[in-house]
């Protein structure tokens, strides 16, 4: 059963799902990725390019980032 959990967490998630998972808006996600933004978060997961105009994020990276946020907020 543990392997199915690992496979589930390593799926690629497109931006709408990342928004739903994190509660962040589209602009907030891109602000966290932009080093010039005052809202830049160097720990925010980097997207993976799937094609010429398509990116996605690894679900495991998003979950790890969210867990890290929980630990720093406590």
Backbone as XML, in Angstrom:
<?xml version="1.0"?>
<chain id="A" units="angstrom">
  <residue number="1" name="UNK">
    <atom name="N" x="0.803" y="-1.203" z="0.000"/>
    <atom name="CA" x="0.000" y="0.000" z="0.000"/>
    <atom name="C" x="0.845" y="1.266" z="0.000"/>
  </residue>
  <residue number="2" name="UNK">
    <atom name="N" x="2.014" y="1.235" z="0.613"/>
    <atom name="CA" x="2.857" y="2.426" z="0.681"/>
    <atom name="C" x="3.283" y="2.890" z="-0.706"/>
  </residue>
  <residue number="3" name="UNK">
    <atom name="N" x="3.483" y="1.957" z="-1.628"/>
    <atom name="CA" x="3.906" y="2.353" z="-2.969"/>
    <atom name="C" x="2.803" y="3.117" z="-3.699"/>
  </residue>
  <residue number="4" name="UNK">
    <atom name="N" x="1.539" y="2.759" z="-3.462"/>
    <atom name="CA" x="0.467" y="3.500" z="-4.124"/>
    <atom name="C" x="0.382" y="4.927" z="-3.593"/>
  </residue>
  <residue number="5" name="UNK">
    <atom name="N" x="0.691" y="5.137" z="-2.317"/>
    <atom name="CA" x="0.715" y="6.481" z="-1.754"/>
    <atom name="C" x="1.832" y="7.289" z="-2.385"/>
  </residue>
  <residue number="6" name="UNK">
    <atom name="N" x="3.001" y="6.682" z="-2.549"/>
    <atom name="CA" x="4.130" y="7.379" z="-3.169"/>
    <atom name="C" x="3.799" y="7.739" z="-4.616"/>
  </residue>
  <residue number="7" name="UNK">
    <atom name="N" x="3.152" y="6.835" z="-5.339"/>
    <atom name="CA" x="2.782" y="7.130" z="-6.719"/>
    <atom name="C" x="1.765" y="8.257" z="-6.777"/>
  </residue>
  <residue number="8" name="UNK">
    <atom name="N" x="0.832" y="8.278" z="-5.859"/>
    <atom name="CA" x="-0.173" y="9.331" z="-5.822"/>
    <atom name="C" x="0.494" y="10.679" z="-5.603"/>
  </residue>
  <residue number="9" name="UNK">
    <atom name="N" x="1.466" y="10.763" z="-4.730"/>
    <atom name="CA" x="2.107" y="12.024" z="-4.403"/>
    <atom name="C" x="3.055" y="12.497" z="-5.492"/>
  </residue>
  <residue number="10" name="UNK">
    <atom name="N" x="3.432" y="11.662" z="-6.419"/>
    <atom name="CA" x="4.353" y="12.071" z="-7.471"/>
    <atom name="C" x="3.648" y="12.370" z="-8.787"/>
  </residue>
  <residue number="11" name="UNK">
    <atom name="N" x="2.351" y="12.558" z="-8.754"/>
    <atom name="CA" x="1.641" y="12.956" z="-9.962"/>
    <atom name="C" x="1.932" y="14.420" z="-10.256"/>
  </residue>
  <residue number="12" name="UNK">
    <atom name="N" x="1.854" y="14.770" z="-11.515"/>
    <atom name="CA" x="1.979" y="16.175" z="-11.894"/>
    <atom name="C" x="0.626" y="16.849" z="-11.713"/>
  </residue>
  <residue number="13" name="UNK">
    <atom name="N" x="0.649" y="18.021" z="-11.125"/>
    <atom name="CA" x="-0.569" y="18.793" z="-10.925"/>
    <atom name="C" x="-0.470" y="20.093" z="-11.707"/>
  </residue>
  <residue number="14" name="UNK">
    <atom name="N" x="-1.492" y="20.400" z="-12.456"/>
    <atom name="CA" x="-1.530" y="21.659" z="-13.200"/>
    <atom name="C" x="-1.948" y="22.785" z="-12.258"/>
  </residue>
  <residue number="15" name="UNK">
    <atom name="N" x="-1.799" y="24.004" z="-12.716"/>
    <atom name="CA" x="-2.011" y="25.172" z="-11.862"/>
    <atom name="C" x="-3.364" y="25.209" z="-11.153"/>
  </residue>
  <residue number="16" name="UNK">
    <atom name="N" x="-4.485" y="24.918" z="-11.813"/>
    <atom name="CA" x="-5.755" y="24.968" z="-11.074"/>
    <atom name="C" x="-5.777" y="24.043" z="-9.853"/>
  </residue>
  <residue number="17" name="UNK">
    <atom name="N" x="-5.148" y="22.884" z="-9.970"/>
    <atom name="CA" x="-5.108" y="21.966" z="-8.829"/>
    <atom name="C" x="-4.160" y="22.493" z="-7.754"/>
  </residue>
  <residue number="18" name="UNK">
    <atom name="N" x="-3.052" y="23.106" z="-8.164"/>
    <atom name="CA" x="-2.129" y="23.693" z="-7.191"/>
    <atom name="C" x="-2.841" y="24.813" z="-6.433"/>
  </residue>
  <residue number="19" name="UNK">
    <atom name="N" x="-3.647" y="25.599" z="-7.147"/>
    <atom name="CA" x="-4.444" y="26.639" z="-6.498"/>
    <atom name="C" x="-5.369" y="26.022" z="-5.455"/>
  </residue>
  <residue number="20" name="UNK">
    <atom name="N" x="-6.054" y="24.954" z="-5.829"/>
    <atom name="CA" x="-6.988" y="24.300" z="-4.916"/>
    <atom name="C" x="-6.266" y="23.693" z="-3.710"/>
  </residue>
  <residue number="21" name="UNK">
    <atom name="N" x="-5.113" y="23.088" z="-3.952"/>
    <atom name="CA" x="-4.374" y="22.450" z="-2.864"/>
    <atom name="C" x="-3.827" y="23.473" z="-1.867"/>
  </residue>
  <residue number="22" name="UNK">
    <atom name="N" x="-3.304" y="24.581" z="-2.384"/>
    <atom name="CA" x="-2.617" y="25.555" z="-1.532"/>
    <atom name="C" x="-3.515" y="26.680" z="-1.038"/>
  </residue>
  <residue number="23" name="UNK">
    <atom name="N" x="-4.608" y="26.921" z="-1.748"/>
    <atom name="CA" x="-5.447" y="28.059" z="-1.423"/>
    <atom name="C" x="-4.894" y="29.368" z="-1.957"/>
  </residue>
  <residue number="24" name="UNK">
    <atom name="N" x="-3.868" y="29.292" z="-2.813"/>
    <atom name="CA" x="-3.270" y="30.479" z="-3.409"/>
    <atom name="C" x="-3.912" y="30.784" z="-4.749"/>
  </residue>
  <residue number="25" name="UNK">
    <atom name="N" x="-3.937" y="32.055" z="-5.099"/>
    <atom name="CA" x="-4.435" y="32.455" z="-6.415"/>
    <atom name="C" x="-3.326" y="32.268" z="-7.449"/>
  </residue>
  <residue number="26" name="UNK">
    <atom name="N" x="-3.712" y="32.373" z="-8.707"/>
    <atom name="CA" x="-2.739" y="32.267" z="-9.801"/>
    <atom name="C" x="-1.622" y="33.298" z="-9.627"/>
  </residue>
  <residue number="27" name="UNK">
    <atom name="N" x="-1.999" y="34.552" z="-9.365"/>
    <atom name="CA" x="-0.986" y="35.602" z="-9.235"/>
    <atom name="C" x="-0.091" y="35.368" z="-8.020"/>
  </residue>
  <residue number="28" name="UNK">
    <atom name="N" x="-0.630" y="34.817" z="-6.947"/>
    <atom name="CA" x="0.185" y="34.529" z="-5.763"/>
    <atom name="C" x="1.200" y="33.429" z="-6.032"/>
  </residue>
  <residue number="29" name="UNK">
    <atom name="N" x="0.786" y="32.424" z="-6.791"/>
    <atom name="CA" x="1.710" y="31.335" z="-7.139"/>
    <atom name="C" x="2.887" y="31.894" z="-7.938"/>
  </residue>
  <residue number="30" name="UNK">
    <atom name="N" x="2.590" y="32.701" z="-8.960"/>
    <atom name="CA" x="3.661" y="33.244" z="-9.782"/>
    <atom name="C" x="4.487" y="34.280" z="-9.033"/>
  </residue>
  <residue number="31" name="UNK">
    <atom name="N" x="3.894" y="35.002" z="-8.086"/>
    <atom name="CA" x="4.659" y="35.940" z="-7.264"/>
    <atom name="C" x="5.638" y="35.186" z="-6.373"/>
  </residue>
  <residue number="32" name="UNK">
    <atom name="N" x="5.229" y="34.049" z="-5.839"/>
    <atom name="CA" x="6.127" y="33.248" z="-5.002"/>
    <atom name="C" x="7.302" y="32.704" z="-5.815"/>
  </residue>
  <residue number="33" name="UNK">
    <atom name="N" x="7.103" y="32.505" z="-7.114"/>
    <atom name="CA" x="8.159" y="31.973" z="-7.971"/>
    <atom name="C" x="9.091" y="33.062" z="-8.497"/>
  </residue>
  <residue number="34" name="UNK">
    <atom name="N" x="8.671" y="34.320" z="-8.461"/>
    <atom name="CA" x="9.418" y="35.427" z="-9.069"/>
    <atom name="C" x="10.393" y="36.048" z="-8.069"/>
  </residue>
  <residue number="35" name="UNK">
    <atom name="N" x="11.701" y="35.911" z="-8.303"/>
    <atom name="CA" x="12.688" y="36.468" z="-7.370"/>
    <atom name="C" x="12.591" y="37.992" z="-7.230"/>
  </residue>
  <residue number="36" name="UNK">
    <atom name="N" x="11.994" y="38.681" z="-8.196"/>
    <atom name="CA" x="11.859" y="40.140" z="-8.113"/>
    <atom name="C" x="10.651" y="40.572" z="-7.305"/>
  </residue>
  <residue number="37" name="UNK">
    <atom name="N" x="9.791" y="39.645" z="-6.959"/>
    <atom name="CA" x="8.568" y="39.957" z="-6.232"/>
    <atom name="C" x="8.842" y="40.077" z="-4.734"/>
  </residue>
  <residue number="38" name="UNK">
    <atom name="N" x="8.173" y="41.008" z="-4.064"/>
    <atom name="CA" x="8.312" y="41.076" z="-2.602"/>
    <atom name="C" x="7.693" y="39.849" z="-1.916"/>
  </residue>
  <residue number="39" name="UNK">
    <atom name="N" x="6.912" y="39.074" z="-2.642"/>
    <atom name="CA" x="6.273" y="37.878" z="-2.093"/>
    <atom name="C" x="7.011" y="36.600" z="-2.480"/>
  </residue>
  <residue number="40" name="UNK">
    <atom name="N" x="8.210" y="36.747" z="-3.029"/>
    <atom name="CA" x="9.004" y="35.595" z="-3.466"/>
    <atom name="C" x="9.242" y="34.643" z="-2.300"/>
  </residue>
  <residue number="41" name="UNK">
    <atom name="N" x="9.075" y="33.381" z="-2.565"/>
    <atom name="CA" x="9.352" y="32.328" z="-1.588"/>
    <atom name="C" x="10.315" y="31.344" z="-2.249"/>
  </residue>
  <residue number="42" name="UNK">
    <atom name="N" x="11.595" y="31.408" z="-1.872"/>
    <atom name="CA" x="12.569" y="30.518" z="-2.528"/>
    <atom name="C" x="12.301" y="29.040" z="-2.279"/>
  </residue>
  <residue number="43" name="UNK">
    <atom name="N" x="11.476" y="28.725" z="-1.288"/>
    <atom name="CA" x="11.151" y="27.330" z="-0.992"/>
    <atom name="C" x="9.954" y="26.819" z="-1.786"/>
  </residue>
  <residue number="44" name="UNK">
    <atom name="N" x="9.257" y="27.726" z="-2.485"/>
    <atom name="CA" x="8.095" y="27.285" z="-3.257"/>
    <atom name="C" x="8.578" y="26.376" z="-4.385"/>
  </residue>
  <residue number="45" name="UNK">
    <atom name="N" x="7.893" y="25.249" z="-4.599"/>
    <atom name="CA" x="8.343" y="24.287" z="-5.615"/>
    <atom name="C" x="8.440" y="24.883" z="-7.021"/>
  </residue>
  <residue number="46" name="UNK">
    <atom name="N" x="9.443" y="24.447" z="-7.724"/>
    <atom name="CA" x="9.640" y="24.860" z="-9.114"/>
    <atom name="C" x="8.736" y="24.022" z="-10.012"/>
  </residue>
  <residue number="47" name="UNK">
    <atom name="N" x="8.145" y="24.638" z="-11.017"/>
    <atom name="CA" x="7.327" y="23.854" z="-11.946"/>
    <atom name="C" x="8.208" y="23.024" z="-12.878"/>
  </residue>
  <residue number="48" name="UNK">
    <atom name="N" x="7.606" y="22.003" z="-13.438"/>
    <atom name="CA" x="8.252" y="21.123" z="-14.409"/>
    <atom name="C" x="7.626" y="21.418" z="-15.767"/>
  </residue>
  <residue number="49" name="UNK">
    <atom name="N" x="8.447" y="21.662" z="-16.765"/>
    <atom name="CA" x="7.923" y="21.946" z="-18.096"/>
    <atom name="C" x="7.457" y="20.642" z="-18.739"/>
  </residue>
  <residue number="50" name="UNK">
    <atom name="N" x="6.190" y="20.625" z="-19.149"/>
    <atom name="CA" x="5.611" y="19.445" z="-19.796"/>
    <atom name="C" x="5.590" y="19.573" z="-21.309"/>
  </residue>
  <residue number="51" name="UNK">
    <atom name="N" x="5.636" y="20.789" z="-21.784"/>
    <atom name="CA" x="5.589" y="21.054" z="-23.213"/>
    <atom name="C" x="5.981" y="22.490" z="-23.458"/>
  </residue>
  <residue number="52" name="UNK">
    <atom name="N" x="5.770" y="22.930" z="-24.672"/>
    <atom name="CA" x="6.171" y="24.279" z="-25.044"/>
    <atom name="C" x="5.479" y="25.343" z="-24.196"/>
  </residue>
  <residue number="53" name="UNK">
    <atom name="N" x="4.198" y="25.129" z="-23.884"/>
    <atom name="CA" x="3.432" y="26.116" z="-23.120"/>
    <atom name="C" x="2.748" y="25.513" z="-21.899"/>
  </residue>
  <residue number="54" name="UNK">
    <atom name="N" x="3.233" y="24.394" z="-21.436"/>
    <atom name="CA" x="2.573" y="23.719" z="-20.318"/>
    <atom name="C" x="3.569" y="23.405" z="-19.210"/>
  </residue>
  <residue number="55" name="UNK">
    <atom name="N" x="3.183" y="23.753" z="-17.989"/>
    <atom name="CA" x="3.980" y="23.398" z="-16.817"/>
    <atom name="C" x="3.066" y="22.734" z="-15.800"/>
  </residue>
  <residue number="56" name="UNK">
    <atom name="N" x="3.678" y="22.017" z="-14.881"/>
    <atom name="CA" x="2.952" y="21.385" z="-13.784"/>
    <atom name="C" x="3.908" y="21.295" z="-12.602"/>
  </residue>
  <residue number="57" name="UNK">
    <atom name="N" x="3.365" y="20.975" z="-11.458"/>
    <atom name="CA" x="4.159" y="20.823" z="-10.250"/>
    <atom name="C" x="4.005" y="19.398" z="-9.761"/>
  </residue>
  <residue number="58" name="UNK">
    <atom name="N" x="5.062" y="18.855" z="-9.175"/>
    <atom name="CA" x="4.977" y="17.525" z="-8.574"/>
    <atom name="C" x="4.146" y="17.639" z="-7.302"/>
  </residue>
  <residue number="59" name="UNK">
    <atom name="N" x="3.174" y="16.763" z="-7.183"/>
    <atom name="CA" x="2.295" y="16.794" z="-6.014"/>
    <atom name="C" x="3.099" y="16.627" z="-4.728"/>
  </residue>
  <residue number="60" name="UNK">
    <atom name="N" x="4.109" y="15.778" z="-4.749"/>
    <atom name="CA" x="4.924" y="15.563" z="-3.550"/>
    <atom name="C" x="5.657" y="16.840" z="-3.145"/>
  </residue>
  <residue number="61" name="UNK">
    <atom name="N" x="6.101" y="17.634" z="-4.125"/>
    <atom name="CA" x="6.779" y="18.900" z="-3.815"/>
    <atom name="C" x="5.811" y="19.899" z="-3.179"/>
  </residue>
  <residue number="62" name="UNK">
    <atom name="N" x="4.600" y="19.967" z="-3.712"/>
    <atom name="CA" x="3.593" y="20.875" z="-3.152"/>
    <atom name="C" x="3.252" y="20.466" z="-1.726"/>
  </residue>
  <residue number="63" name="UNK">
    <atom name="N" x="3.036" y="19.169" z="-1.503"/>
    <atom name="CA" x="2.704" y="18.691" z="-0.155"/>
    <atom name="C" x="3.849" y="18.942" z="0.818"/>
  </residue>
  <residue number="64" name="UNK">
    <atom name="N" x="5.082" y="18.744" z="0.376"/>
    <atom name="CA" x="6.233" y="19.001" z="1.249"/>
    <atom name="C" x="6.322" y="20.480" z="1.599"/>
  </residue>
  <residue number="65" name="UNK">
    <atom name="N" x="6.072" y="21.363" z="0.614"/>
    <atom name="CA" x="6.093" y="22.800" z="0.873"/>
    <atom name="C" x="5.006" y="23.171" z="1.874"/>
  </residue>
  <residue number="66" name="UNK">
    <atom name="N" x="3.812" y="22.602" z="1.691"/>
    <atom name="CA" x="2.707" y="22.889" z="2.601"/>
    <atom name="C" x="3.022" y="22.404" z="4.011"/>
  </residue>
  <residue number="67" name="UNK">
    <atom name="N" x="3.609" y="21.222" z="4.133"/>
    <atom name="CA" x="3.981" y="20.701" z="5.445"/>
    <atom name="C" x="5.042" y="21.584" z="6.098"/>
  </residue>
  <residue number="68" name="UNK">
    <atom name="N" x="5.970" y="22.084" z="5.312"/>
    <atom name="CA" x="6.990" y="22.989" z="5.834"/>
    <atom name="C" x="6.387" y="24.284" z="6.338"/>
  </residue>
  <residue number="69" name="UNK">
    <atom name="N" x="5.354" y="24.768" z="5.646"/>
    <atom name="CA" x="4.651" y="25.993" z="6.071"/>
    <atom name="C" x="3.950" y="25.768" z="7.396"/>
  </residue>
  <residue number="70" name="UNK">
    <atom name="N" x="3.366" y="24.576" z="7.578"/>
    <atom name="CA" x="2.691" y="24.257" z="8.838"/>
    <atom name="C" x="3.683" y="24.249" z="9.996"/>
  </residue>
  <residue number="71" name="UNK">
    <atom name="N" x="4.873" y="23.709" z="9.741"/>
    <atom name="CA" x="5.872" y="23.614" z="10.799"/>
    <atom name="C" x="6.423" y="24.990" z="11.185"/>
  </residue>
  <residue number="72" name="UNK">
    <atom name="N" x="6.527" y="25.920" z="10.234"/>
    <atom name="CA" x="7.060" y="27.245" z="10.566"/>
    <atom name="C" x="5.989" y="28.136" z="11.180"/>
  </residue>
  <residue number="73" name="UNK">
    <atom name="N" x="4.729" y="27.850" z="10.900"/>
    <atom name="CA" x="3.643" y="28.673" z="11.436"/>
    <atom name="C" x="3.350" y="28.328" z="12.897"/>
  </residue>
  <residue number="74" name="UNK">
    <atom name="N" x="3.720" y="27.145" z="13.317"/>
    <atom name="CA" x="3.411" y="26.703" z="14.682"/>
    <atom name="C" x="4.384" y="27.254" z="15.694"/>
  </residue>
</chain>
